[in-house]
């Protein structure tokens, strides 16, 4: 049975309805804490430091990583897989500190001693108090399926009356681990179309199943 008033989605997969908007709520275990770790390489010439930042086992993109030592400071951001790297470093002690709004990190920083070689595996684990977000426009929206994706984010499918070409259209959008929309698309015609289910495929794409009344008059499986 589809409830029409409002809905609620959580990381734990519980649902209720909220008028007009998607509401998604994610709970993380609180972590964080201090600690430090040192590492050094061997060899000559300029060095690099690299590592990965994860949340729930998946890479966390968009984390600002700062490298400080002496009077100098460098910063970079993690890529889509949570990886970061600093290159062309001269010998000496350095401190690596990650930061991202709403997150705490374990350990909170790492201290390394560059001695002419490369230092890898300087990893961090991110956690936080969670997030709650709404999605939608000025009209009615409904979500009928949410699944976690291989990158730790989420894919959602449902229907929208605020966007698209018709009365209601299929609405598919991808969220990262923090609940931010990475991309969104609508599908349908001038009638009433909606998605019932969505699944990630082995090639990294998605397959959607639903129903449509835009193309044959009566409502049909699409």
Secondary structure, DSSP 4 states (H G I P E B T S, - for coil): ----S-B-EETT----B-SSSEEEEE----------------SSS-EEEEEEEEETTEE-TT-EEEEEETTEEEEEE--TTSEEEEEEEPSEEEEEEEE-TTEEEESS-EEEEE-SS-B----EEEEES-EEEEE--SS-EEEEEEEE-TTS-EEEEEEESSSSSSSBEEEEEEE-TTS-EEEEEEE--SSBEEEEEEEE-TTS-EEEEEEESTTTSS-EE-
